Amino acid sequence: MLLSPFAIAIVISYEGITLLETPVRIILLWAMMITFWSTLLVLPMAVASKFKEINLNELSTYPIVSIIIPAYNEEKVIAQTIEAILETKYPKKEIIIVDDGSSDNTLSIALKYKDQIKVLHKENGGKASALNYGLIYSNGEIVVIVDADTVVGRHAITEMVKSFHSRDNVAAIAGNVKVRNRVNWITKCQALEYIIGIQIVRRAFDTYGSVTIVPGAIGAFKKTFLDRVGPYGKDTIVEDFDQTLKILKSGLITQGSSKSIGYTETPSTIRDFTAQRKRWYRGNIQVVNRHSNALFNPRFGHLHKLTFPHMLIGMFISPILSFLAIGTAIISIFTGDWWFVVEVTGIFVIVHFLMTCLAIRIDGEDPKLLWYSIFLVFGYKQITDVLLIRAIYEQLKKKKAIWTSADRVGAI
């Protein structure tokens, strides 16, 4: 797998030199090569991260951990979330529920546990404001953020605390988010997507201490560093992404812990999945735009040199390359070059399947999920690419409208 990008590059050179009469082939191979380079070259770093995590030392001391759970209209799941955290194997934990002005029975259910946890209530102001409110009342040296629909594994807190001792200046640890409602092809594809993203891509960034998203589902922070970078921002709908980039821009380290498991519910219908991804992508574009100076300023270290460019490739270049490859493949088929398309597609599918095997093996996951890798390549990825391109288009159109309005005001 590590050699395959080089093999593809050699094939492209051969095509470019000897077969100039087939530019469609060259376009298809270039799209494939860039895709391979952006994914497969992270594999050695992912394996290194796995070995590093295996060799972490056991805890000798247990700092106080504050677990903050922001909740808004979560009456169906809040009790299960609280009970799971109460059962976690960590001796010094402070559990804080922040009811963000729920209109259902979330608050009354949480109050049933008031002898074991802190229950706070505030007017509805969004997840960022709920987190900031909970931080005011937290006493822990380490703060763990958990979504109200996430069931935390019994050893998750301990494993995250262990990860803070892996190197100096570790400000945050990203937990391992897993899909628990694997009921159909779309939830199983999401489960596989999470596994590949965490076990391959995130592990690579973990090696450099620049994990891009400490997820709101389960993530841990040193409170002193949170105080340094400031409160969660309310200007974006993906506050976890925004807060992580603020930490990285401060010169601090973010890492991951695959043993810190949190089980979450994911959309089980195309409609719900589409709504979720549109919100995510819209928020991601907002955050990338907000922190775009990281691309040009070398003082941001690995965020500037590695992480931010990789994010831009994934968000803006890969979807376009994907559709470019599909378009050139269709042209090749209609011009009689269908066997070449079959060969290149076969190489891509095999390499993706092998990468999926590695991710599942590293994570110790269910091997049956392997068979859904074909859906991940054909169908699922095209849906996500369309949604991402649409989100980019909508943001550009909105920005153009703002510029046009500003020009009119200037003219007046």
C-alpha positions in Angstrom: 0.0 0.0 0.0 2.9 2.4 0.8 4.4 1.8 -2.7 1.2 2.1 -4.6 1.3 5.9 -5.0 4.8 5.6 -6.5 3.6 2.8 -8.8 0.7 5.0 -9.9 3.1 7.9 -10.5 5.3 5.7 -12.7 2.2 4.7 -14.7 1.2 8.3 -15.1 4.7 9.2 -16.4 4.5 6.4 -18.9 1.1 7.6 -20.0 2.3 11.2 -20.3 5.3 10.3 -22.4 4.1 7.5 -24.7 0.3 8.0 -24.9 -0.2 11.7 -25.4 -3.1 10.9 -27.7 -5.2 9.8 -24.6 -5.5 12.8 -22.3 -8.6 11.3 -20.6 -6.4 8.5 -19.3 -3.9 11.0 -17.9 -6.6 13.0 -16.1 -8.0 9.8 -14.6 -4.7 8.6 -13.4 -3.7 12.0 -11.9 -7.0 12.1 -10.0 -6.3 8.6 -8.7 -2.7 9.5 -7.8 -3.6 12.6 -5.7 -6.2 10.6 -3.9 -3.7 7.9 -3.0 -1.1 10.4 -1.9 -3.5 12.2 0.4 -4.6 9.0 2.1 -2.0 6.2 1.9 1.1 8.2 2.9 -0.5 8.6 6.4 -0.3 4.8 7.0 3.2 4.7 8.6 2.3 7.5 11.0 -0.9 5.6 11.9 1.0 2.5 12.7 3.5 4.4 14.8 0.7 6.0 16.7 -0.8 2.6 17.5 2.5 1.4 19.0 2.9 4.6 21.0 -0.6 4.1 22.5 0.1 0.5 23.4 3.2 1.6 25.4 1.5 4.3 27.5 2.3 4.0 31.3 -0.4 3.2 33.8 -1.6 6.1 36.0 0.1 6.6 39.4 -2.0 9.6 40.4 -5.6 10.5 39.6 -6.4 14.2 39.0 -9.9 15.4 39.5 -11.9 15.2 36.2 -15.0 17.3 35.5 -17.3 15.7 33.0 -19.6 18.3 31.4 -22.7 17.1 29.5 -24.6 19.9 27.7 -28.2 18.8 27.1 -31.1 20.3 25.1 -34.3 18.3 24.8 -32.6 14.9 25.4 -35.2 13.2 27.6 -35.0 10.0 25.6 -31.2 9.4 26.2 -30.1 11.6 29.1 -30.7 8.9 31.8 -28.6 6.3 29.9 -25.8 8.8 29.4 -25.7 9.7 33.1 -25.7 6.1 34.2 -23.0 5.2 31.9 -20.7 7.9 33.2 -21.6 7.0 36.8 -20.3 3.5 36.0 -17.0 4.6 34.5 -14.0 3.2 36.3 -12.4 6.5 37.5 -12.1 7.4 41.2 -12.1 11.2 41.1 -14.9 12.5 38.8 -17.3 15.4 39.0 -20.3 15.1 36.7 -22.0 18.3 35.5 -25.3 18.3 33.5 -26.0 21.7 31.9 -29.7 21.9 30.8 -29.7 24.5 28.0 -33.4 25.6 28.5 -34.9 22.3 27.4 -38.7 22.3 26.8 -39.1 18.6 27.5 -38.4 16.5 30.6 -34.6 16.6 30.3 -34.1 18.7 33.5 -36.5 16.7 35.6 -34.8 13.4 34.6 -31.4 14.8 35.4 -32.6 16.1 38.8 -33.3 12.5 39.8 -29.5 12.0 40.0 -28.8 15.3 41.9 -27.3 13.4 44.9 -24.6 12.1 42.6 -24.1 14.9 40.0 -24.4 18.7 39.6 -27.4 19.8 37.7 -27.3 23.3 36.2 -30.1 25.1 34.3 -29.9 28.1 32.0 -31.8 29.8 29.3 -31.4 28.3 25.9 -28.3 29.8 24.2 -26.8 27.0 22.2 -24.2 24.3 22.9 -21.2 26.6 23.1 -22.9 28.7 25.8 -23.9 25.6 27.7 -20.3 24.4 27.7 -18.9 27.8 28.8 -21.5 27.8 31.6 -20.5 24.3 32.8 -16.8 25.3 32.8 -17.5 28.1 35.3 -18.7 25.5 37.8 -16.1 22.8 37.1 -13.4 22.1 39.6 -11.4 19.5 37.8 -7.8 19.8 36.5 -9.1 17.9 33.4 -12.4 18.6 31.7 -14.2 15.9 29.7 -16.9 17.0 27.3 -19.6 14.4 26.5 -22.7 14.7 24.2 -26.0 14.0 25.9 -26.6 11.1 23.4 -23.2 9.4 23.9 -22.7 6.3 26.1 -19.2 6.4 27.5 -17.1 3.2 27.9 -16.1 2.1 31.4 -12.4 2.8 30.9 -12.7 5.9 28.6 -11.9 8.5 31.3 -8.9 6.6 32.6 -7.5 6.2 29.1 -7.8 9.9 28.2 -6.1 10.9 31.4 -3.2 8.5 30.6 -2.8 10.1 27.2 -2.1 13.5 28.8 1.2 12.0 30.1 2.4 10.9 26.6 4.3 14.2 26.1 4.5 17.8 27.3 2.0 20.5 26.5 -0.8 18.1 25.6 -3.9 20.3 25.8 -6.6 18.0 24.5 -7.4 14.3 23.8 -9.9 13.2 21.2 -11.9 10.1 22.2 -12.8 7.3 19.9 -16.4 7.8 18.7 -18.2 4.7 17.6 -21.6 4.1 16.0 -23.9 2.0 18.1 -27.1 2.0 16.0 -25.7 -0.2 13.2 -29.1 -1.0 11.8 -28.8 -0.5 8.0 -26.3 0.2 5.2 -26.1 3.9 5.9 -25.3 3.6 9.6 -22.8 0.8 8.9 -21.1 3.0 6.3 -20.9 5.7 8.9 -19.5 3.3 11.4 -16.8 2.3 8.8 -16.2 5.9 7.9 -15.5 6.7 11.6 -13.2 3.8 12.0 -11.1 4.7 8.9 -11.0 8.4 9.8 -9.9 7.7 13.4 -7.6 4.8 13.0 -5.8 6.0 9.9 -6.1 9.7 9.3 -6.4 10.9 13.0 -3.7 8.5 14.2 -1.3 10.1 11.6 -2.0 13.6 13.0 -1.7 12.2 16.5 1.9 11.4 15.7 2.6 15.1 15.2 0.3 16.2 18.0 -2.1 18.0 15.7 -5.4 16.2 15.7 -7.8 18.6 14.1 -11.1 17.9 15.9 -11.5 16.9 19.5 -15.1 15.8 19.2 -18.0 17.1 21.3 -19.2 13.5 21.6 -16.2 12.6 23.8 -13.1 14.7 24.3 -10.9 15.9 27.2 -9.0 19.1 27.9 -6.7 20.5 30.5 -8.6 23.3 32.0 -5.6 25.6 32.3 -5.1 25.4 28.5 -8.8 26.0 27.9 -8.7 29.1 30.0 -5.7 30.2 27.9 -7.3 29.9 24.5 -10.7 31.4 25.7 -14.3 30.2 25.8 -16.1 28.2 23.1 -17.1 30.4 20.3 -20.7 31.0 19.5 -20.1 32.1 15.9 -20.1 28.7 14.4 -22.2 25.5 14.5 -19.2 23.2 14.9 -17.7 24.6 18.1 -15.6 21.6 18.8 -13.7 22.1 15.5 -13.2 25.8 16.2 -12.0 25.2 19.7 -9.5 22.6 18.6 -8.0 24.9 16.0 -7.7 27.7 18.5 -5.7 25.3 20.7 -3.4 24.2 17.9 -2.8 27.9 16.9 -1.7 28.5 20.5 1.2 26.1 20.0 -0.3 23.4 22.1 -0.7 19.7 21.3 -3.9 17.7 20.6 -3.8 14.0 20.5 -6.2 11.0 20.2 -7.0 8.0 22.4 -8.6 5.0 20.6 -9.1 3.3 23.9 -11.4 6.1 25.1 -14.6 4.9 23.5 -17.9 6.7 23.3 -20.9 5.2 21.5 -23.2 7.6 19.7 -26.3 7.5 17.6 -26.0 8.4 13.9 -28.7 9.3 11.3 -30.4 6.1 10.0 -32.2 7.7 7.0 -30.9 9.5 4.0 -32.9 12.6 4.9 -31.5 12.8 8.5 -28.0 12.0 7.2 -28.2 14.8 4.6 -29.4 17.3 7.2 -26.6 16.4 9.5 -23.8 16.6 6.9 -25.1 19.8 5.5 -24.9 21.3 9.0 -21.4 19.9 9.5 -20.0 21.0 6.2 -21.4 24.4 6.5 -19.9 24.8 9.9 -16.5 23.3 8.8 -16.3 25.8 6.0 -17.0 28.7 8.4 -14.2 27.5 10.7 -11.7 26.9 7.9 -12.4 30.4 6.7 -12.1 31.8 10.2 -8.7 30.2 10.7 -7.4 30.5 7.1 -4.3 32.4 8.2 -2.9 29.1 9.5 -2.3 28.1 5.9 0.1 31.0 5.3 1.7 31.6 8.7 4.6 29.3 9.5 4.5 30.1 13.2 1.6 27.7 13.5 3.9 24.7 13.1 2.5 21.4 12.1 -1.0 23.0 11.7 0.5 25.2 8.9 2.8 22.6 7.3 0.6 19.4 7.5 -2.8 19.5 9.1 -4.4 22.6 7.4 -3.2 21.7 3.9 -4.5 18.1 4.4 -7.9 19.5 5.5 -8.1 21.7 2.5 -7.3 18.8 0.2 -10.0 16.7 1.8 -12.6 19.5 1.9 -12.1 21.2 -1.5 -9.8 19.2 -3.8 -10.8 15.6 -3.2 -14.6 16.0 -4.0 -13.7 17.8 -7.3 -11.2 15.2 -8.2 -13.7 12.5 -7.5 -16.3 13.8 -9.9 -13.5 14.6 -12.4 -12.4 11.0 -12.3 -16.0 9.8 -12.7 -16.5 12.1 -15.7 -13.3 11.0 -17.4 -14.2 7.3 -16.7 -17.6 7.8 -18.4 -15.9 9.4 -21.4 -13.4 6.6 -21.6 -16.1 4.0 -21.6 -18.0 5.7 -24.4 -14.8 6.0 -26.5 -14.1 2.3 -26.2 -11.4 2.4 -23.5 -13.6 0.6 -20.9 -10.9 -2.0 -20.0 -8.5 0.7 -18.8 -11.3 2.1 -16.6 -11.9 -1.3 -15.1 -8.2 -1.7 -14.4 -7.8 1.7 -12.6 -11.1 1.2 -10.7 -10.0 -2.2 -9.6 -6.7 -0.9 -8.3 -8.5 1.8 -6.3 -11.1 -0.6 -4.8 -8.4 -3.1 -3.8 -6.2 -0.4 -2.1 -9.2 1.1 -0.3 -10.3 -2.4 0.8 -6.8 -3.1 2.2 -6.7 0.2 4.0 -10.1 -0.6 5.5 -8.8 -4.0 6.6 -5.9 -2.2 8.4 -8.2 0.3 10.1 -10.5 -2.5 11.4 -7.5 -4.6 12.5 -6.0 -1.7 14.5 -9.3 -0.9 16.1 -10.2 -4.5 16.8 -13.6 -3.9 15.1 -16.1 -6.3 13.6 -14.6 -7.7 10.3 -18.1 -8.0 8.9 -18.0 -4.2 8.3 -15.5 -4.8 5.6 -18.2 -5.8 3.1 -19.6 -2.3 3.4 -16.4 -0.7 2.0 -17.9 -1.2 -1.5 -20.8 1.1 -0.5 -18.3 3.5 1.0 -16.6 3.8 -2.4 -19.6 3.7 -4.6 -22.6 5.6 -3.4 -21.8 6.9 0.1 -18.8 8.9 -1.0 -20.6 10.5 -3.9 -23.5 11.6 -1.6 -21.0 13.2 0.8 -19.1 14.9 -2.0 -22.3 16.3 -3.5 -23.3 17.7 -0.1 -19.8 19.2 0.5 -19.7 20.9 -2.9 -23.2 22.2 -2.4 -22.2 23.6 1.0 -19.1 25.3 -0.5 -21.3 26.8 -3.3 -23.8 28.1 -0.8 -21.1 29.7 1.4 -19.5 31.3 -1.7 -22.9 32.6 -2.8 -23.6 34.0 0.7 -20.2 35.7 0.7 -20.8 37.2 -2.7 -24.1 38.6 -1.5 -22.3 40.2 1.5 -19.7 41.7 -0.8 -22.3 43.0 -3.2 -24.2 44.5 -0.4 -21.1 46.2 1.0 -20.3 47.6 -2.5 -23.8 49.1 -2.6 -23.4 50.7 0.8 -20.0 52.0 -0.3 -21.5 53.5 -3.4 -24.2 55.2 -1.4 
